[in-house]
């Protein structure tokens, strides 16, 4: 069973249709929406600021979600996919975004809808991003536009597949 820990008198709120891996840790002021999945060894620490995770989100193995005390909350809107070992810290991610494996997004960033943050990218604090592009590198820079086919395959497809994977674990028979 996942580690759900009350901090400062606040217990995380998790939708009944969400799935959390047995070794995931979720603490404090965190809300997780319908059909979202929190995978193995994920840490979501709502001890400094609020963390809100929308519907049909997936936080993949080894990712960390946190924030800096006294700064912005961490908000992941609907259909956000966070790749394995990514770090999401004090930022806002609008709906329909894919964050690649090992990517880092720091405080005071707003990631607009229909955006891909490539694997290993570093989005530094306060960076301004534009919708409809892939961002890659360290620091992250606009790489190329996302066409409709790639948006459907990578952004929407990842969210849809992880809802299916979650259901495999919720109903293992």
N, C-alpha and C positions, 0 to 999 in steps of 0.2 A: 504494500500500500504506500502511496506517495506520502512524503513528509509535508504535512500542512501545519504551519506553525503560526500561532497568534503572536503578534508583536505590538506593543503599546496598546493592548486591549483590542486590537483589530484582527479578526480572523479572515483569511481569504474567502471570497465568494466564488464558487465554481458551479457552472451550469451542470445540471444532471446529465446532459448529453455530451459533455466534454469527457476526454479520457486523459488520465495522467499515468505515466509509467511508474512502476513501483519505487524506483529510486530517484524520481524527480522531487525537487524541494521548492515549495511555494510558501512565502512568508509575508505576513502583514497585510497592507492595504492593496490587495490585488483582486481584480475581478476578471474571470475567464468566461467567455461567451459560448453560446451553443455550437456544438459540433467542432469545437477546437480540440487540438491534441498537444500535449506537453510530453515530450519524449524522454528517453533514458538520459540520466545525469544532467538534466536541465536544472538551472537554478534561477528562480524568479524572486528577487528580494524587494518586497514592498516596505522596507523599513525606513527609508529616507523620504520617499515621495510616493504618490499614487502610481500604480501600474494598472492599465486597463488593456485587456486583450479582447478583441471583438469576436464575431462569429466566424467559423470556418477558418480559423488561423491554425497554423502549425508551427511549433517551436521545436526544432529538430535536435537530435542528440548532442549533448554537451554545450548547448547555447547558454548564455548568461544574459539576464534582463535585470537592469538596476537603474539607479539615478544618483544624482549628486544632491545632498541635502541643501535646501534653500534655493534650488533651481527648478527647472521644469519637470513636470510629470513625464512618465513614459507611457505613450498611448500607441497601441497597435489597433488600427481600425479593421473592418471586416476583410477576410480573404487575404491576409498577409502571411507569407511563408518566410520563416527564418531558418536559414540553412544550418547544417551541423557546425558546432563550435563558433557560431557568430556571437558577437557582443553588441548588445543594444543598450544604450546608456543615455537616459534623459532626453529622448527625442520623440517626435511624432511621426508615425508612419500612416499615411492615408490608405484608403482601401485599394486592393489589387496591386500589391507590391511583392516582388521576390527579392529577398536578400540572400546572396550566395554564401556558400560554406566559408567559414573563417573570416567573413567580413566584419568590420567594426563600424558602428555609427555612433558618434559621440553627441554630447549635450547640445541642445538648442538647434538641432537640425530638423527640418520638416521634409520628409520624403514624400513627394507628390504621387498621386495615383498613376498607374501605368508606367512604373519605373522598375528597372532591375539594377540592383547593386551587385556587381560581379563578385565571384569568389575571391577572397583575400583583399578586397578593396578597403580602404580606410577613408571614411567620410569624417573629416575633422569638424570640430565644434563650430557651429554657426554657418557652415557651408550652405549656399543657396543652390537648390537643384531644380531642374525643369522637367515637367511631366513628359513621358514618351521617349525616354532615352535609357541606354545602358551606361552606367558609370563604373569605371574600373581604375585600378592603380592606387598608388600610395604617394601623395594624397589622391583621392578619387577625382577623376575628370570625365567629362562627357566623352563617351567612346563612339556611339552611333545611335541612330534612331531605332525604335522598336516598331516593326511592322505588325499588322493585325494578326498574322499567322503566328509569329513568335510570341505575341502577347497571349494568344489563346493557348498555345502549347505550354509555355513556361510559367506564366503568371496564373492564369485560370486553371490550367491543367494540374499544376502542383497543388494548389488548394483543393481541387476536387479529388485528386489521388489520395491526399492525406486524410480526407474524411473517410475514404474507403479503407485505408490502412488502419485508422482508428477503430473502425467497426470490426475489423479482423480480430483486434485485441479485446474489444468489449464482448464479442461473441465468438470465442475460440472454437466452438464445435463445428 
